[in-house]
Amino acid sequence: MKKASMSASLSTDASISYKDYRFPPDIISYAVWLYYRFPLSLPMVEEIQAARGIELTYEPVRDWGDEVRFADR
């Protein structure tokens, strides 16, 4: 059962285009994962990324999350 859920997430990631983004795909996916996996606000995700040395505002995280959410439809 775990393999099926992993393959579903991989197919979702494959449909997302990271072209023309300032940050690499792993940073984008991590920020979106934090936002949807844990009950965190967008500024809290921004703070967690800042603690890792990644300077960004919460607006890109919101945009990335919207793109992921609407890609499933």
PQR file with spaces between the fields and no chain letter, atoms N, CA, C, O and H, PARSE charges and radii, in Angstrom:
ATOM       1  N    MET     1       0.819   -1.191    0.000 -0.4000 1.5000
ATOM       2  CA   MET     1       0.000    0.000    0.000 -0.0000 2.0000
ATOM       3  C    MET     1       0.863    1.254    0.000  0.5500 1.7000
ATOM       4  O    MET     1       0.498    2.264   -0.602 -0.5500 1.4000
ATOM       5  N    LYS     2       1.976    1.192    0.657 -0.4000 1.5000
ATOM       6  CA   LYS     2       2.845    2.348    0.706 -0.0000 2.0000
ATOM       7  C    LYS     2       3.401    2.678   -0.682  0.5500 1.7000
ATOM       8  O    LYS     2       3.540    3.851   -1.028 -0.5500 1.4000
ATOM       9  H    LYS     2       2.273    0.371    1.145  0.4000 1.0000
ATOM      10  N    LYS     3       3.719    1.655   -1.475 -0.4000 1.5000
ATOM      11  CA   LYS     3       4.250    1.903   -2.807 -0.0000 2.0000
ATOM      12  C    LYS     3       3.236    2.613   -3.688  0.5500 1.7000
ATOM      13  O    LYS     3       3.607    3.471   -4.489 -0.5500 1.4000
ATOM      14  H    LYS     3       3.606    0.702   -1.194  0.4000 1.0000
ATOM      15  N    ALA     4       1.967    2.269   -3.552 -0.4000 1.5000
ATOM      16  CA   ALA     4       0.930    2.922   -4.351 -0.0000 2.0000
ATOM      17  C    ALA     4       0.832    4.404   -4.014  0.5500 1.7000
ATOM      18  O    ALA     4       0.675    5.236   -4.908 -0.5500 1.4000
ATOM      19  H    ALA     4       1.666    1.573   -2.901  0.4000 1.0000
ATOM      20  N    SER     5       0.923    4.739   -2.728 -0.4000 1.5000
ATOM      21  CA   SER     5       0.840    6.145   -2.349 -0.0000 2.0000
ATOM      22  C    SER     5       2.076    6.905   -2.817  0.5500 1.7000
ATOM      23  O    SER     5       1.981    8.077   -3.182 -0.5500 1.4000
ATOM      24  H    SER     5       1.050    4.063   -2.002  0.4000 1.0000
ATOM      25  N    MET     6       3.227    6.250   -2.808 -0.4000 1.5000
ATOM      26  CA   MET     6       4.435    6.908   -3.291 -0.0000 2.0000
ATOM      27  C    MET     6       4.356    7.141   -4.783  0.5500 1.7000
ATOM      28  O    MET     6       4.764    8.201   -5.258 -0.5500 1.4000
ATOM      29  H    MET     6       3.303    5.298   -2.512  0.4000 1.0000
ATOM      30  N    SER     7       3.841    6.178   -5.539 -0.4000 1.5000
ATOM      31  CA   SER     7       3.760    6.366   -6.983 -0.0000 2.0000
ATOM      32  C    SER     7       2.752    7.443   -7.339  0.5500 1.7000
ATOM      33  O    SER     7       2.925    8.144   -8.336 -0.5500 1.4000
ATOM      34  H    SER     7       3.509    5.317   -5.152  0.4000 1.0000
ATOM      35  N    ALA     8       1.688    7.588   -6.533 -0.4000 1.5000
ATOM      36  CA   ALA     8       0.708    8.643   -6.781 -0.0000 2.0000
ATOM      37  C    ALA     8       1.345   10.010   -6.575  0.5500 1.7000
ATOM      38  O    ALA     8       1.089   10.934   -7.348 -0.5500 1.4000
ATOM      39  H    ALA     8       1.548    7.019   -5.723  0.4000 1.0000
ATOM      40  N    SER     9       2.175   10.151   -5.540 -0.4000 1.5000
ATOM      41  CA   SER     9       2.818   11.434   -5.308 -0.0000 2.0000
ATOM      42  C    SER     9       3.860   11.732   -6.381  0.5500 1.7000
ATOM      43  O    SER     9       4.059   12.891   -6.748 -0.5500 1.4000
ATOM      44  H    SER     9       2.383    9.400   -4.913  0.4000 1.0000
ATOM      45  N    LEU    10       4.523   10.700   -6.885 -0.4000 1.5000
ATOM      46  CA   LEU    10       5.497   10.930   -7.943 -0.0000 2.0000
ATOM      47  C    LEU    10       4.820   11.395   -9.228  0.5500 1.7000
ATOM      48  O    LEU    10       5.347   12.261   -9.927 -0.5500 1.4000
ATOM      49  H    LEU    10       4.362    9.760   -6.587  0.4000 1.0000
ATOM      50  N    SER    11       3.668   10.833   -9.541 -0.4000 1.5000
ATOM      51  CA   SER    11       2.989   11.258  -10.748 -0.0000 2.0000
ATOM      52  C    SER    11       2.495   12.687  -10.614  0.5500 1.7000
ATOM      53  O    SER    11       2.466   13.417  -11.604 -0.5500 1.4000
ATOM      54  H    SER    11       3.240   10.130   -8.974  0.4000 1.0000
ATOM      55  N    THR    12       2.100   13.113   -9.403 -0.4000 1.5000
ATOM      56  CA   THR    12       1.688   14.491   -9.182 -0.0000 2.0000
ATOM      57  C    THR    12       2.875   15.424   -9.353  0.5500 1.7000
ATOM      58  O    THR    12       2.745   16.481   -9.970 -0.5500 1.4000
ATOM      59  H    THR    12       2.123   12.520   -8.599  0.4000 1.0000
ATOM      60  N    ASP    13       4.040   15.048   -8.812 -0.4000 1.5000
ATOM      61  CA   ASP    13       5.224   15.874   -8.954 -0.0000 2.0000
ATOM      62  C    ASP    13       5.640   15.991  -10.414  0.5500 1.7000
ATOM      63  O    ASP    13       6.143   17.034  -10.832 -0.5500 1.4000
ATOM      64  H    ASP    13       4.146   14.189   -8.311  0.4000 1.0000
ATOM      65  N    ALA    14       5.437   14.941  -11.186 -0.4000 1.5000
ATOM      66  CA   ALA    14       5.855   14.954  -12.580 -0.0000 2.0000
ATOM      67  C    ALA    14       5.032   15.941  -13.395  0.5500 1.7000
ATOM      68  O    ALA    14       5.516   16.446  -14.408 -0.5500 1.4000
ATOM      69  H    ALA    14       5.029   14.094  -10.846  0.4000 1.0000
ATOM      70  N    SER    15       3.790   16.233  -12.977 -0.4000 1.5000
ATOM      71  CA   SER    15       2.953   17.139  -13.745 -0.0000 2.0000
ATOM      72  C    SER    15       3.240   18.604  -13.432  0.5500 1.7000
ATOM      73  O    SER    15       2.732   19.491  -14.117 -0.5500 1.4000
ATOM      74  H    SER    15       3.397   15.823  -12.154  0.4000 1.0000
ATOM      75  N    ILE    16       4.041   18.865  -12.414 -0.4000 1.5000
ATOM      76  CA   ILE    16       4.355   20.235  -12.024 -0.0000 2.0000
ATOM      77  C    ILE    16       5.611   20.689  -12.755  0.5500 1.7000
ATOM      78  O    ILE    16       6.630   19.998  -12.750 -0.5500 1.4000
ATOM      79  H    ILE    16       4.454   18.144  -11.858  0.4000 1.0000
ATOM      80  N    SER    17       5.528   21.837  -13.372 -0.4000 1.5000
ATOM      81  CA   SER    17       6.688   22.383  -14.073 -0.0000 2.0000
ATOM      82  C    SER    17       7.406   23.376  -13.162  0.5500 1.7000
ATOM      83  O    SER    17       6.784   24.288  -12.618 -0.5500 1.4000
ATOM      84  H    SER    17       4.701   22.398  -13.376  0.4000 1.0000
ATOM      85  N    TYR    18       8.697   23.199  -13.001 -0.4000 1.5000
ATOM      86  CA   TYR    18       9.496   24.099  -12.179 -0.0000 2.0000
ATOM      87  C    TYR    18      10.251   25.114  -13.035  0.5500 1.7000
ATOM      88  O    TYR    18      11.131   25.814  -12.534 -0.5500 1.4000
ATOM      89  H    TYR    18       9.202   22.458  -13.443  0.4000 1.0000
ATOM      90  N    LYS    19       9.920   25.196  -14.289 -0.4000 1.5000
ATOM      91  CA   LYS    19      10.595   26.109  -15.207 -0.0000 2.0000
ATOM      92  C    LYS    19      10.341   27.558  -14.791  0.5500 1.7000
ATOM      93  O    LYS    19       9.246   27.905  -14.350 -0.5500 1.4000
ATOM      94  H    LYS    19       9.205   24.628  -14.696  0.4000 1.0000
ATOM      95  N    ASP    20      11.340   28.375  -14.933 -0.4000 1.5000
ATOM      96  CA   ASP    20      11.284   29.815  -14.653 -0.0000 2.0000
ATOM      97  C    ASP    20      11.127   30.155  -13.173  0.5500 1.7000
ATOM      98  O    ASP    20      10.730   31.271  -12.840 -0.5500 1.4000
ATOM      99  H    ASP    20      12.230   28.093  -15.291  0.4000 1.0000
ATOM     100  N    TYR    21      11.431   29.210  -12.279 -0.4000 1.5000
ATOM     101  CA   TYR    21      11.408   29.516  -10.857 -0.0000 2.0000
ATOM     102  C    TYR    21      12.806   29.850  -10.397  0.5500 1.7000
ATOM     103  O    TYR    21      13.790   29.326  -10.920 -0.5500 1.4000
ATOM     104  H    TYR    21      11.753   28.303  -12.550  0.4000 1.0000
ATOM     105  N    ARG    22      12.886   30.727   -9.411 -0.4000 1.5000
ATOM     106  CA   ARG    22      14.175   31.167   -8.883 -0.0000 2.0000
ATOM     107  C    ARG    22      14.836   30.085   -8.043  0.5500 1.7000
ATOM     108  O    ARG    22      16.062   29.989   -7.997 -0.5500 1.4000
ATOM     109  H    ARG    22      12.087   31.152   -8.986  0.4000 1.0000
ATOM     110  N    PHE    23      14.017   29.265   -7.375 -0.4000 1.5000
ATOM     111  CA   PHE    23      14.527   28.244   -6.476 -0.0000 2.0000
ATOM     112  C    PHE    23      14.481   26.866   -7.124  0.5500 1.7000
ATOM     113  O    PHE    23      13.632   26.615   -7.979 -0.5500 1.4000
ATOM     114  H    PHE    23      13.021   29.342   -7.412  0.4000 1.0000
ATOM     115  N    PRO    24      15.388   25.965   -6.725 -0.5600 1.5000
ATOM     116  CA   PRO    24      15.373   24.607   -7.269  0.2800 2.0000
ATOM     117  C    PRO    24      14.131   23.830   -6.815  0.5500 1.7000
ATOM     118  O    PRO    24      13.519   24.176   -5.805 -0.5500 1.4000
ATOM     119  N    PRO    25      13.766   22.794   -7.552 -0.5600 1.5000
ATOM     120  CA   PRO    25      12.566   22.016   -7.236  0.2800 2.0000
ATOM     121  C    PRO    25      12.548   21.431   -5.824  0.5500 1.7000
ATOM     122  O    PRO    25      11.481   21.348   -5.216 -0.5500 1.4000
ATOM     123  N    ASP    26      13.706   21.022   -5.284 -0.4000 1.5000
ATOM     124  CA   ASP    26      13.693   20.427   -3.947 -0.0000 2.0000
ATOM     125  C    ASP    26      13.307   21.438   -2.870  0.5500 1.7000
ATOM     126  O    ASP    26      12.657   21.068   -1.893 -0.5500 1.4000
ATOM     127  H    ASP    26      14.573   21.090   -5.778  0.4000 1.0000
ATOM     128  N    ILE    27      13.688   22.691   -3.024 -0.4000 1.5000
ATOM     129  CA   ILE    27      13.314   23.729   -2.068 -0.0000 2.0000
ATOM     130  C    ILE    27      11.825   24.033   -2.188  0.5500 1.7000
ATOM     131  O    ILE    27      11.135   24.190   -1.180 -0.5500 1.4000
ATOM     132  H    ILE    27      14.216   22.992   -3.819  0.4000 1.0000
ATOM     133  N    ILE    28      11.335   24.116   -3.412 -0.4000 1.5000
ATOM     134  CA   ILE    28       9.913   24.371   -3.643 -0.0000 2.0000
ATOM     135  C    ILE    28       9.082   23.247   -3.048  0.5500 1.7000
ATOM     136  O    ILE    28       8.123   23.503   -2.320 -0.5500 1.4000
ATOM     137  H    ILE    28      11.895   23.988   -4.231  0.4000 1.0000
ATOM     138  N    SER    29       9.439   22.003   -3.351 -0.4000 1.5000
ATOM     139  CA   SER    29       8.655   20.873   -2.845 -0.0000 2.0000
ATOM     140  C    SER    29       8.701   20.801   -1.327  0.5500 1.7000
ATOM     141  O    SER    29       7.694   20.474   -0.698 -0.5500 1.4000
ATOM     142  H    SER    29      10.218   21.795   -3.942  0.4000 1.0000
ATOM     143  N    TYR    30       9.842   21.097   -0.732 -0.4000 1.5000
ATOM     144  CA   TYR    30       9.952   21.045    0.724 -0.0000 2.0000
ATOM     145  C    TYR    30       9.056   22.102    1.373  0.5500 1.7000
ATOM     146  O    TYR    30       8.379   21.813    2.360 -0.5500 1.4000
ATOM     147  H    TYR    30      10.659   21.362   -1.243  0.4000 1.0000
ATOM     148  N    ALA    31       9.046   23.305    0.837 -0.4000 1.5000
ATOM     149  CA   ALA    31       8.217   24.375    1.398 -0.0000 2.0000
ATOM     150  C    ALA    31       6.731   24.034    1.287  0.5500 1.7000
ATOM     151  O    ALA    31       5.973   24.238    2.235 -0.5500 1.4000
ATOM     152  H    ALA    31       9.595   23.540    0.035  0.4000 1.0000
ATOM     153  N    VAL    32       6.322   23.520    0.139 -0.4000 1.5000
ATOM     154  CA   VAL    32       4.920   23.151   -0.056 -0.0000 2.0000
ATOM     155  C    VAL    32       4.566   21.974    0.845  0.5500 1.7000
ATOM     156  O    VAL    32       3.482   21.939    1.427 -0.5500 1.4000
ATOM     157  H    VAL    32       6.938   23.355   -0.631  0.4000 1.0000
ATOM     158  N    TRP    33       5.470   21.019    0.962 -0.4000 1.5000
ATOM     159  CA   TRP    33       5.242   19.871    1.842 -0.0000 2.0000
ATOM     160  C    TRP    33       5.056   20.326    3.287  0.5500 1.7000
ATOM     161  O    TRP    33       4.134   19.867    3.961 -0.5500 1.4000
ATOM     162  H    TRP    33       6.351   21.047    0.490  0.4000 1.0000
ATOM     163  N    LEU    34       5.909   21.213    3.770 -0.4000 1.5000
ATOM     164  CA   LEU    34       5.771   21.729    5.130 -0.0000 2.0000
ATOM     165  C    LEU    34       4.408   22.375    5.341  0.5500 1.7000
ATOM     166  O    LEU    34       3.754   22.148    6.359 -0.5500 1.4000
ATOM     167  H    LEU    34       6.658   21.586    3.222  0.4000 1.0000
ATOM     168  N    TYR    35       3.990   23.177    4.376 -0.4000 1.5000
ATOM     169  CA   TYR    35       2.744   23.922    4.505 -0.0000 2.0000
ATOM     170  C    TYR    35       1.534   22.997    4.570  0.5500 1.7000
ATOM     171  O    TYR    35       0.628   23.210    5.376 -0.5500 1.4000
ATOM     172  H    TYR    35       4.522   23.362    3.550  0.4000 1.0000
ATOM     173  N    TYR    36       1.518   21.972    3.723 -0.4000 1.5000
ATOM     174  CA   TYR    36       0.356   21.086    3.690 -0.0000 2.0000
ATOM     175  C    TYR    36       0.437   19.939    4.699  0.5500 1.7000
ATOM     176  O    TYR    36      -0.601   19.422    5.112 -0.5500 1.4000
ATOM     177  H    TYR    36       2.253   21.799    3.068  0.4000 1.0000
ATOM     178  N    ARG    37       1.613   19.537    5.099 -0.4000 1.5000
ATOM     179  CA   ARG    37       1.759   18.394    5.998 -0.0000 2.0000
ATOM     180  C    ARG    37       1.519   18.759    7.452  0.5500 1.7000
ATOM     181  O    ARG    37       0.943   17.973    8.203 -0.5500 1.4000
ATOM     182  H    ARG    37       2.456   19.958    4.764  0.4000 1.0000
ATOM     183  N    PHE    38       1.955   19.944    7.855 -0.4000 1.5000
ATOM     184  CA   PHE    38       1.855   20.369    9.244 -0.0000 2.0000
ATOM     185  C    PHE    38       0.958   21.606    9.332  0.5500 1.7000
ATOM     186  O    PHE    38       0.820   22.338    8.351 -0.5500 1.4000
ATOM     187  H    PHE    38       2.423   20.583    7.244  0.4000 1.0000
ATOM     188  N    PRO    39       0.356   21.844   10.483 -0.5600 1.5000
ATOM     189  CA   PRO    39      -0.505   23.025   10.615  0.2800 2.0000
ATOM     190  C    PRO    39       0.332   24.296   10.789  0.5500 1.7000
ATOM     191  O    PRO    39       0.371   24.887   11.868 -0.5500 1.4000
ATOM     192  N    LEU    40       0.985   24.693    9.725 -0.4000 1.5000
ATOM     193  CA   LEU    40       1.859   25.862    9.758 -0.0000 2.0000
ATOM     194  C    LEU    40       1.259   26.985    8.915  0.5500 1.7000
ATOM     195  O    LEU    40       0.605   26.743    7.901 -0.5500 1.4000
ATOM     196  H    LEU    40       0.952   24.213    8.849  0.4000 1.0000
ATOM     197  N    SER    41       1.493   28.194    9.351 -0.4000 1.5000
ATOM     198  CA   SER    41       1.096   29.335    8.536 -0.0000 2.0000
ATOM     199  C    SER    41       2.202   29.590    7.505  0.5500 1.7000
ATOM     200  O    SER    41       3.313   29.075    7.633 -0.5500 1.4000
ATOM     201  H    SER    41       2.025   28.391   10.175  0.4000 1.0000
ATOM     202  N    LEU    42       1.890   30.371    6.507 -0.4000 1.5000
ATOM     203  CA   LEU    42       2.896   30.687    5.479 -0.0000 2.0000
ATOM     204  C    LEU    42       4.099   31.421    6.067  0.5500 1.7000
ATOM     205  O    LEU    42       5.229   31.101    5.697 -0.5500 1.4000
ATOM     206  H    LEU    42       0.987   30.789    6.403  0.4000 1.0000
ATOM     207  N    PRO    43       3.910   32.399    6.975 -0.5600 1.5000
ATOM     208  CA   PRO    43       5.089   33.019    7.587  0.2800 2.0000
ATOM     209  C    PRO    43       5.940   32.032    8.402  0.5500 1.7000
ATOM     210  O    PRO    43       7.157   32.193    8.493 -0.5500 1.4000
ATOM     211  N    MET    44       5.304   31.017    8.990 -0.4000 1.5000
ATOM     212  CA   MET    44       6.078   30.014    9.731 -0.0000 2.0000
ATOM     213  C    MET    44       6.933   29.181    8.779  0.5500 1.7000
ATOM     214  O    MET    44       8.069   28.837    9.103 -0.5500 1.4000
ATOM     215  H    MET    44       4.316   30.886    8.917  0.4000 1.0000
ATOM     216  N    VAL    45       6.394   28.860    7.615 -0.4000 1.5000
ATOM     217  CA   VAL    45       7.184   28.140    6.603 -0.0000 2.0000
ATOM     218  C    VAL    45       8.356   29.020    6.168  0.5500 1.7000
ATOM     219  O    VAL    45       9.470   28.533    5.977 -0.5500 1.4000
ATOM     220  H    VAL    45       5.471   29.140    7.351  0.4000 1.0000
ATOM     221  N    GLU    46       8.097   30.309    6.016 -0.4000 1.5000
ATOM     222  CA   GLU    46       9.163   31.254    5.668 -0.0000 2.0000
ATOM     223  C    GLU    46      10.265   31.239    6.721  0.5500 1.7000
ATOM     224  O    GLU    46      11.446   31.244    6.374 -0.5500 1.4000
ATOM     225  H    GLU    46       7.192   30.705    6.172  0.4000 1.0000
ATOM     226  N    GLU    47       9.898   31.221    7.999 -0.4000 1.5000
ATOM     227  CA   GLU    47      10.885   31.190    9.082 -0.0000 2.0000
ATOM     228  C    GLU    47      11.689   29.894    9.080  0.5500 1.7000
ATOM     229  O    GLU    47      12.899   29.915    9.306 -0.5500 1.4000
ATOM     230  H    GLU    47       8.939   31.217    8.281  0.4000 1.0000
ATOM     231  N    ILE    48      11.028   28.770    8.828 -0.4000 1.5000
ATOM     232  CA   ILE    48      11.732   27.484    8.788 -0.0000 2.0000
ATOM     233  C    ILE    48      12.741   27.484    7.650  0.5500 1.7000
ATOM     234  O    ILE    48      13.866   27.013    7.816 -0.5500 1.4000
ATOM     235  H    ILE    48      10.045   28.753    8.644  0.4000 1.0000
ATOM     236  N    GLN    49      12.350   28.004    6.511 -0.4000 1.5000
ATOM     237  CA   GLN    49      13.276   28.071    5.387 -0.0000 2.0000
ATOM     238  C    GLN    49      14.432   29.022    5.706  0.5500 1.7000
ATOM     239  O    GLN    49      15.573   28.748    5.334 -0.5500 1.4000
ATOM     240  H    GLN    49      11.436   28.387    6.377  0.4000 1.0000
ATOM     241  N    ALA    50      14.154   30.125    6.384 -0.4000 1.5000
ATOM     242  CA   ALA    50      15.214   31.073    6.760 -0.0000 2.0000
ATOM     243  C    ALA    50      16.214   30.406    7.710  0.5500 1.7000
ATOM     244  O    ALA    50      17.415   30.665    7.631 -0.5500 1.4000
ATOM     245  H    ALA    50      13.227   30.348    6.686  0.4000 1.0000
ATOM     246  N    ALA    51      15.722   29.555    8.598 -0.4000 1.5000
ATOM     247  CA   ALA    51      16.620   28.842    9.511 -0.0000 2.0000
ATOM     248  C    ALA    51      17.543   27.904    8.744  0.5500 1.7000
ATOM     249  O    ALA    51      18.637   27.587    9.211 -0.5500 1.4000
ATOM     250  H    ALA    51      14.746   29.345    8.662  0.4000 1.0000
ATOM     251  N    ARG    52      17.104   27.459    7.567 -0.4000 1.5000
ATOM     252  CA   ARG    52      17.944   26.601    6.723 -0.0000 2.0000
ATOM     253  C    ARG    52      18.817   27.412    5.778  0.5500 1.7000
ATOM     254  O    ARG    52      19.555   26.842    4.973 -0.5500 1.4000
ATOM     255  H    ARG    52      16.216   27.717    7.187  0.4000 1.0000
ATOM     256  N    GLY    53      18.740   28.751    5.867 -0.4000 1.5000
ATOM     257  CA   GLY    53      19.568   29.615    5.031 -0.0000 2.0000
ATOM     258  C    GLY    53      18.941   29.963    3.696  0.5500 1.7000
ATOM     259  O    GLY    53      19.634   30.417    2.785 -0.5500 1.4000
ATOM     260  H    GLY    53      18.141   29.213    6.521  0.4000 1.0000
ATOM     261  N    ILE    54      17.641   29.757    3.569 -0.4000 1.5000
ATOM     262  CA   ILE    54      16.946   30.036    2.309 -0.0000 2.0000
ATOM     263  C    ILE    54      16.083   31.270    2.513  0.5500 1.7000
ATOM     264  O    ILE    54      15.112   31.243    3.269 -0.5500 1.4000
ATOM     265  H    ILE    54      17.078   29.389    4.309  0.4000 1.0000
ATOM     266  N    GLU    55      16.439   32.340    1.842 -0.4000 1.5000
ATOM     267  CA   GLU    55      15.724   33.603    1.980 -0.0000 2.0000
ATOM     268  C    GLU    55      14.593   33.674    0.966  0.5500 1.7000
ATOM     269  O    GLU    55      14.834   33.769   -0.238 -0.5500 1.4000
ATOM     270  H    GLU    55      17.228   32.362    1.228  0.4000 1.0000
ATOM     271  N    LEU    56      13.365   33.627    1.453 -0.4000 1.5000
ATOM     272  CA   LEU    56      12.208   33.802    0.595 -0.0000 2.0000
ATOM     273  C    LEU    56      11.071   34.368    1.428  0.5500 1.7000
ATOM     274  O    LEU    56      11.090   34.295    2.657 -0.5500 1.4000
ATOM     275  H    LEU    56      13.169   33.549    2.431  0.4000 1.0000
ATOM     276  N    THR    57      10.086   34.931    0.753 -0.4000 1.5000
ATOM     277  CA   THR    57       8.905   35.411    1.461 -0.0000 2.0000
ATOM     278  C    THR    57       7.823   34.358    1.335  0.5500 1.7000
ATOM     279  O    THR    57       7.979   33.381    0.601 -0.5500 1.4000
ATOM     280  H    THR    57      10.070   34.990   -0.245  0.4000 1.0000
ATOM     281  N    TYR    58       6.725   34.554    2.049 -0.4000 1.5000
ATOM     282  CA   TYR    58       5.684   33.534    2.018 -0.0000 2.0000
ATOM     283  C    TYR    58       4.855   33.574    0.743  0.5500 1.7000
ATOM     284  O    TYR    58       4.135   32.617    0.457 -0.5500 1.4000
ATOM     285  H    TYR    58       6.598   35.347    2.645  0.4000 1.0000
ATOM     286  N    GLU    59       4.933   34.656   -0.035 -0.4000 1.5000
ATOM     287  CA   GLU    59       4.145   34.734   -1.263 -0.0000 2.0000
ATOM     288  C    GLU    59       4.490   33.630   -2.264  0.5500 1.7000
ATOM     289  O    GLU    59       3.577   33.030   -2.831 -0.5500 1.4000
ATOM     290  H    GLU    59       5.517   35.434    0.197  0.4000 1.0000
ATOM     291  N    PRO    60       5.772   33.339   -2.505 -0.5600 1.5000
ATOM     292  CA   PRO    60       6.058   32.238   -3.434  0.2800 2.0000
ATOM     293  C    PRO    60       5.551   30.893   -2.921  0.5500 1.7000
ATOM     294  O    PRO    60       5.110   30.055   -3.708 -0.5500 1.4000
ATOM     295  N    VAL    61       5.612   30.684   -1.612 -0.4000 1.5000
ATOM     296  CA   VAL    61       5.120   29.423   -1.049 -0.0000 2.0000
ATOM     297  C    VAL    61       3.620   29.307   -1.310  0.5500 1.7000
ATOM     298  O    VAL    61       3.128   28.236   -1.664 -0.5500 1.4000
ATOM     299  H    VAL    61       5.970   31.365   -0.973  0.4000 1.0000
ATOM     300  N    ARG    62       2.899   30.404   -1.135 -0.4000 1.5000
ATOM     301  CA   ARG    62       1.459   30.403   -1.410 -0.0000 2.0000
ATOM     302  C    ARG    62       1.197   30.114   -2.879  0.5500 1.7000
ATOM     303  O    ARG    62       0.315   29.320   -3.204 -0.5500 1.4000
ATOM     304  H    ARG    62       3.299   31.275   -0.848  0.4000 1.0000
ATOM     305  N    ASP    63       1.953   30.748   -3.772 -0.4000 1.5000
ATOM     306  CA   ASP    63       1.790   30.512   -5.211 -0.0000 2.0000
ATOM     307  C    ASP    63       2.101   29.066   -5.572  0.5500 1.7000
ATOM     308  O    ASP    63       1.373   28.451   -6.350 -0.5500 1.4000
ATOM     309  H    ASP    63       2.671   31.393   -3.508  0.4000 1.0000
ATOM     310  N    TRP    64       3.180   28.519   -5.012 -0.4000 1.5000
ATOM     311  CA   TRP    64       3.548   27.133   -5.294 -0.0000 2.0000
ATOM     312  C    TRP    64       2.469   26.179   -4.795  0.5500 1.7000
ATOM     313  O    TRP    64       2.131   25.207   -5.469 -0.5500 1.4000
ATOM     314  H    TRP    64       3.771   29.019   -4.379  0.4000 1.0000
ATOM     315  N    GLY    65       1.931   26.461   -3.613 -0.4000 1.5000
ATOM     316  CA   GLY    65       0.876   25.622   -3.064 -0.0000 2.0000
ATOM     317  C    GLY    65      -0.381   25.665   -3.922  0.5500 1.7000
ATOM     318  O    GLY    65      -1.034   24.642   -4.127 -0.5500 1.4000
ATOM     319  H    GLY    65       2.205   27.251   -3.065  0.4000 1.0000
ATOM     320  N    ASP    66      -0.718   26.850   -4.422 -0.4000 1.5000
ATOM     321  CA   ASP    66      -1.876   26.973   -5.307 -0.0000 2.0000
ATOM     322  C    ASP    66      -1.667   26.191   -6.590  0.5500 1.7000
ATOM     323  O    ASP    66      -2.592   25.556   -7.095 -0.5500 1.4000
ATOM     324  H    ASP    66      -0.187   27.681   -4.255  0.4000 1.0000
ATOM     325  N    GLU    67      -0.451   26.237   -7.117 -0.4000 1.5000
ATOM     326  CA   GLU    67      -0.163   25.506   -8.353 -0.0000 2.0000
ATOM     327  C    GLU    67      -0.305   24.007   -8.144  0.5500 1.7000
ATOM     328  O    GLU    67      -0.848   23.304   -8.996 -0.5500 1.4000
ATOM     329  H    GLU    67       0.301   26.753   -6.707  0.4000 1.0000
ATOM     330  N    VAL    68       0.182   23.519   -7.010 -0.4000 1.5000
ATOM     331  CA   VAL    68       0.073   22.089   -6.708 -0.0000 2.0000
ATOM     332  C    VAL    68      -1.384   21.700   -6.519  0.5500 1.7000
ATOM     333  O    VAL    68      -1.825   20.668   -7.025 -0.5500 1.4000
ATOM     334  H    VAL    68       0.624   24.089   -6.317  0.4000 1.0000
ATOM     335  N    ARG    69      -2.126   22.515   -5.798 -0.4000 1.5000
ATOM     336  CA   ARG    69      -3.528   22.208   -5.512 -0.0000 2.0000
ATOM     337  C    ARG    69      -4.354   22.206   -6.795  0.5500 1.7000
ATOM     338  O    ARG    69      -5.202   21.332   -6.977 -0.5500 1.4000
ATOM     339  H    ARG    69      -1.768   23.353   -5.387  0.4000 1.0000
ATOM     340  N    PHE    70      -4.125   23.161   -7.680 -0.4000 1.5000
ATOM     341  CA   PHE    70      -4.904   23.239   -8.911 -0.0000 2.0000
ATOM     342  C    PHE    70      -4.410   22.275   -9.992  0.5500 1.7000
ATOM     343  O    PHE    70      -5.129   22.009  -10.955 -0.5500 1.4000
ATOM     344  H    PHE    70      -3.436   23.871   -7.533  0.4000 1.0000
ATOM     345  N    ALA    71      -3.199   21.754   -9.844 -0.4000 1.5000
ATOM     346  CA   ALA    71      -2.687   20.767  -10.811 -0.0000 2.0000
ATOM     347  C    ALA    71      -3.415   19.446  -10.661  0.5500 1.7000
ATOM     348  O    ALA    71      -3.491   18.670  -11.613 -0.5500 1.4000
ATOM     349  H    ALA    71      -2.615   21.970   -9.061  0.4000 1.0000
ATOM     350  N    ASP    72      -3.952   19.179   -9.474 -0.4000 1.5000
ATOM     351  CA   ASP    72      -4.676   17.925   -9.230 -0.0000 2.0000
ATOM     352  C    ASP    72      -6.066   17.917   -9.861  0.5500 1.7000
ATOM     353  O    ASP    72      -6.659   16.852  -10.027 -0.5500 1.4000
ATOM     354  H    ASP    72      -3.890   19.810   -8.701  0.4000 1.0000
ATOM     355  N    ARG    73      -6.584   19.068  -10.207 -0.4000 1.5000
ATOM     356  CA   ARG    73      -7.963   19.148  -10.737 -0.0000 2.0000
ATOM     357  C    ARG    73      -8.015   18.900  -12.205  0.5500 1.7000
ATOM     358  O    ARG    73      -9.093   18.932  -12.799 -0.5500 1.4000
ATOM     359  H    ARG    73      -6.102   19.933  -10.073  0.4000 1.0000
